[in-house]
Every structure is written in structure tokens, then in C-alpha cells.
Amino acid sequence: MHHAADLLCGDAALSADWTGEYEEKSAQWFELFLDLIMVAACSNVAEGLKDDLSLRGAAAFVLLCLMYASSWHLYTHFNARFSESSLLHYGFLYVLLIGLGGMVLASEPGRGFTIGLVCIRAALLCMNLSVFWSLPNVRGKAGADMSISLLVMTLFAFALYVDYPTVTIGAYLTSLVLETLGGVALVRFANRPDMDVAMNIDHVDDREGCLVMVALGESVVSTVMHRRGTDLPSAYYVAMALSLLVIFSLAIFYFAAKPQREMHAMRRSIATGLTYSLLAIGVGTKLVSEAVRQNQELAPTSLWVLFGSMSLAFCIMLLVRLLHYGGRQTDPLRVQRIKYVWWGVCALSPICPPVVAYILQAVATDGGVDPITALACAAAIILSWLVSETAVMHSLRVLGYGYSDALHETTTLESRASLLVVTH
């Protein structure tokens, strides 16, 4: 009977500790269900931006991305702190999946979308209640998370009762502030040992990578799919190849920037911004493909969606690297010189795409830009950055600096902490 109770209810366990010597935790199979729904969510918001390129459409794109990302991160961070695989937990997770699926079906802020948000917060409240019951030493953290969930659910219930668009959007934005900053504030000011629960950084890092691949994957699927039985011009295949080059190169940059655990800087909002700027780039490649299919010039708005989202992605990647590697100890002079070049390339990268977009628009004779030319320029920008950064990395390797197995065996963590490079 004891084992049957464990299977039905289970006992939650911690996923990490403050020593950093915890076991590796790979992505669980049930987390992949969450990712599958996120693929649909990414496709949904991308199509929404593609259909409405106005400021209102861009604002809706950002808001929906933030709400999806917030819900996804709430469960990801829960699973990075606690491990549970009981049938009861799966039941709560099923409610969460229903809520996320309802948000995708609703597609835009409103009653259906808000009900989905309520389902997700209710499921997370129940999960934290299970942790509260199973782990007395973390009841402070579980109780704080439950309090925030209750507050946010009350906020959403008020939005459902009023049922007015401005109130609904205000409730969404307020919930983002409460869930992002509320938990941090409670931990800081409560000053209780049961409020500090270690997070499995490796697991979160892997899951962030999965979210990035979900966003990029939606772009890949859109690039290579078309209606059967339709004849495509040869230029469409060229656009497909260039789009894949842009998307694949961006994936290289993201995963090359991931540091070792001891150098990792957890910044949820920054990582989320990168994910959805990559999704916006996918929207840009869709617009290019559509222009090629229709044998039309690329409109100025579509041009700036592509290059503007590239600039935003480069800027966020720069911020990520500053958070990971900024303020490290001084290196030898010759290493400093190489790294100054590296940081220079990173700092200039967000400026290049809008400059190229402006030039393309200026030289266009009839107000439109050839879509293949625009996509080729986008690919050239990314390839230039990739080659430049690889050259810097190669120079450091030649000097004997950088992460490698040999270096790991001969140096300490302190000596490695001053390096601003990661393994490609």
C-alpha cells in the first residue's frame, strides 16, 4: 500500500542544492508536451504579426509572447527546483496543458485566453501545495508562490468579470510584474531559510535552449512547407536556402554563447526577449518567401520587420554576454587585445542590420526591394559576424586560452572565470 500511495501522490524532492554538486536533470518527457503546444503558440503569434504589421499588431505580438513565455517559465522554474513524477502531479500538469492549449485556440486577449491563464495558475498552485505538504523545509517558498498565484488568479477573475479589453490587457501586464518581481521581492525581504530554494541551472539552461529551438523550428517549418501540387519558382528555393542559413546561423550564435555552470547568469527576461526576437525574424523570412511566391517586391514594412528583428536579436545577445562575462578578472595584455576586438564586433552587430535596411530602401527605385537581395544581405550580415567571432575564438585557442579538456585538467575554476569565451 505504501508503494501504491507513492505512485498516486508521490513525494516531491529538490532538484538542486546550493553546493552545485547536484545530479544532471535532463528534459522530462512531459515537458516536451509543453514544448509541442508552444510550437503551436509560436506559429499563432507569428501569423498574427504577419497579418498585421501595424504598431497595434506589433504590440499584440509582444504581449502574447510575454504571456506565453511567462506561463512556460513558471512551470520550467518549478520543475528546476522540485522533482515529482506522481500521477497526481501529472493530473495537475494536464490542467496546465489544457490552459495553454486554450490560450492558443483563443489566439488573442479575451475571455478564452484569460480562462487558459487561470487554468495554468490553478495547476501551479496545486503543484506548490503538493510541495508544501511534502517538503516542510521549503514551505516558505511554496507558500509565497501559492500566494502570488492566488493574487494573479484573482486579478484574472476580475478581468473576466469586467470583460473590457483595456482592463484585460492591464491585468495581463500586472500579472507579469507580480510573477516576475513578486517572488524575488518576497525572497529578499522575508529573510527566511525556507524561502531560498536552489534551482537546477543546467536544467533551466537546457529548457531555454528548447524554447529557442521551438521558436526557430516554427520558422524552419514555415520555410520548407507549401501546398502540394503547386508549382514554385526557382527563386523560392533560393529564398528557402537563404532563410535556413539565417535561422541556422542564429542557432549557432545562441548555443555558442552558453557558458559553463559557474559562469552562468540567470536572466529570464533577457532569454525570453531573445527567443521572441528570433521568432520575429522568422516572420520576416515568411514575408520574404511570400513576396517571392507572388513575384512581388518586398514592402518597406516587411523589410524593417526582418532587419529590425535581427538588430534586436543581436542586441539581446550582446546583453546576454555582458551578463555572463562582464566584470571578469583582468587577462594578459595580448588576450585583452583580442577580446577588445571581440567585444567590438558584438557591440557593432546591432547597428549593422538597420544600416543595411536603410541602404536597401534608399537605392530601391520603385519603393520596393527585391526579396532575394534583402534575404541575401541578411545572410551576409550573420555570416560576417559568425566568421569574425570564430576568428577571435581561433586566435585565443592558438594562444592557449579557452575551454578544453586539457585546460580543465590543468586550471582551476578561478583561473577559468576570467575568460570571456565558450566552447563552440
ZITALIN-V585173 format. One record per backbone hydrogen bond with DSSP energy under -1.0 kcal/mol. NH is the residue of the N-H (numbers start at 1). CO is the residue of the C=O. E is the energy in kcal/mol with one decimal. If there is no record, write none. Layout:
nh: (NH:NH)
co: (CO:CO)
e: (E:E)
This chain:
nh: (5:6:7:8:9:10:13:15:34:35:36:37:38:39:40:41:42:43:44:45:46:47:48:49:50:51:52:58:59:60:61:62:63:64:65:66:67:68:69:70:71:72:73:74:75:76:77:78:79:80:82:83:87:88:90:91:92:93:94:95:96:97:98:99:100:101:102:103:104:105:106:107:114:115:116:117:118:119:120:121:122:123:124:125:126:127:128:129:130:131:132:133:134:135:138:139:141:142:143:144:145:146:147:148:149:150:151:152:153:154:155:156:157:158:159:160:161:162:163:168:169:170:171:172:173:174:175:176:177:178:179:180:181:182:185:186:187:188:189:190:191:195:200:201:204:205:206:207:208:209:210:211:212:213:214:215:216:217:218:219:220:221:222:223:224:225:230:236:238:239:240:241:242:243:244:245:246:247:248:249:250:251:252:253:254:255:256:257:263:264:271:272:273:274:275:276:277:278:279:280:281:282:283:284:285:286:287:288:289:290:291:292:293:294:295:296:298:303:304:305:306:307:308:309:310:311:312:313:314:315:316:317:318:319:320:321:322:323:324:325:326:336:337:338:339:340:341:342:343:344:345:346:347:348:349:351:352:355:356:357:358:359:360:361:362:363:369:374:375:376:377:378:379:380:381:382:383:384:385:386:387:388:389:390:391:392:393:394:395:396:397:398:399:400:401:408:409:410:411:416:417:419)
co: (1:2:3:4:5:5:83:81:30:31:32:33:34:35:36:37:38:39:40:41:42:43:44:45:46:47:48:54:55:56:57:58:59:60:61:62:63:64:65:66:67:68:69:70:71:72:73:74:75:76:78:13:7:8:86:87:88:89:90:91:92:93:94:95:96:97:98:99:100:101:102:103:110:111:112:113:114:115:116:117:118:119:120:121:122:123:124:125:126:127:128:129:130:131:135:136:194:138:139:140:141:142:143:144:145:146:147:148:149:150:151:152:153:154:155:156:157:158:159:164:165:166:167:168:169:170:171:172:173:174:175:176:177:178:181:182:183:184:185:186:187:192:80:199:200:201:202:203:204:205:206:207:208:209:210:211:212:213:214:215:216:217:218:219:220:221:227:233:234:235:236:237:238:239:240:241:242:243:244:245:246:247:248:249:250:251:252:253:260:261:267:268:269:270:271:272:273:274:275:276:277:278:279:280:281:282:283:284:285:286:287:288:289:290:292:291:369:299:300:301:302:303:304:305:306:307:308:309:310:311:312:313:314:315:316:317:318:319:320:321:322:332:333:334:335:336:337:338:339:340:341:342:343:344:345:348:348:351:352:353:354:355:356:357:358:359:298:370:371:372:373:374:375:376:377:378:379:380:381:382:383:384:385:386:387:388:389:390:391:392:393:394:395:397:396:404:405:406:407:412:413:416)
e: (-2.3:-1.9:-2.0:-2.1:-3.2:-1.2:-1.9:-2.6:-1.0:-1.7:-2.3:-1.8:-1.8:-1.7:-1.3:-2.2:-2.9:-2.3:-2.2:-2.5:-2.3:-2.2:-1.8:-2.1:-2.3:-2.1:-1.3:-2.3:-2.5:-2.3:-2.2:-2.3:-2.5:-2.6:-2.3:-2.3:-2.2:-2.5:-2.7:-2.6:-1.9:-2.4:-2.8:-2.1:-1.4:-2.1:-3.0:-1.6:-2.7:-1.4:-2.5:-3.4:-2.4:-1.8:-2.0:-1.9:-2.1:-2.7:-2.1:-1.6:-1.9:-2.6:-2.3:-2.3:-2.4:-2.8:-2.5:-1.9:-1.8:-2.3:-2.4:-2.1:-2.4:-2.6:-1.8:-1.7:-2.2:-2.3:-1.9:-2.2:-2.5:-2.2:-2.2:-2.2:-2.0:-2.1:-2.5:-1.9:-2.0:-1.8:-2.7:-1.8:-2.0:-3.0:-1.6:-1.2:-2.1:-2.3:-2.6:-2.1:-2.4:-2.3:-2.2:-2.1:-2.3:-2.5:-2.3:-2.6:-2.7:-2.2:-1.9:-2.5:-2.5:-2.1:-1.9:-2.3:-2.2:-2.6:-2.8:-2.5:-2.6:-2.3:-2.4:-2.1:-2.4:-2.4:-2.2:-1.7:-1.7:-2.5:-2.7:-1.9:-2.7:-1.5:-2.6:-2.4:-2.0:-2.2:-2.5:-2.2:-1.0:-1.7:-2.2:-1.4:-2.1:-2.9:-2.4:-2.5:-2.7:-1.8:-1.9:-2.3:-2.3:-2.3:-2.0:-2.2:-2.8:-2.9:-1.9:-1.2:-2.3:-2.8:-2.0:-1.7:-1.9:-1.4:-1.2:-1.3:-1.5:-2.5:-2.2:-2.3:-2.5:-2.6:-2.4:-1.8:-2.3:-2.5:-2.9:-2.2:-1.9:-1.8:-1.9:-2.1:-2.2:-2.3:-2.0:-1.3:-1.3:-1.4:-2.2:-2.4:-2.2:-2.0:-2.2:-2.0:-1.6:-2.1:-1.4:-1.6:-1.7:-1.8:-1.6:-1.9:-2.2:-1.9:-2.2:-1.9:-2.5:-2.6:-2.0:-2.3:-2.6:-2.1:-1.0:-3.0:-3.7:-2.3:-2.2:-1.8:-1.9:-2.3:-2.2:-1.7:-1.5:-2.2:-2.2:-2.3:-2.4:-2.3:-2.4:-2.3:-2.0:-2.0:-2.6:-2.1:-2.2:-2.4:-2.1:-3.1:-2.0:-2.4:-2.2:-1.4:-2.4:-2.3:-1.5:-1.8:-3.0:-2.0:-2.3:-2.3:-2.7:-2.0:-1.2:-1.1:-1.3:-1.5:-2.5:-2.5:-2.3:-2.2:-2.7:-2.3:-2.2:-2.2:-1.8:-2.2:-2.4:-2.6:-2.3:-2.1:-2.4:-2.3:-2.2:-1.9:-2.6:-2.4:-2.0:-2.5:-2.8:-2.3:-2.5:-2.2:-2.2:-1.8:-2.5:-2.6:-2.1:-2.0:-2.1:-2.4:-1.6:-1.3:-3.0:-2.3:-1.5:-1.0:-1.6:-1.6:-1.6:-1.8)
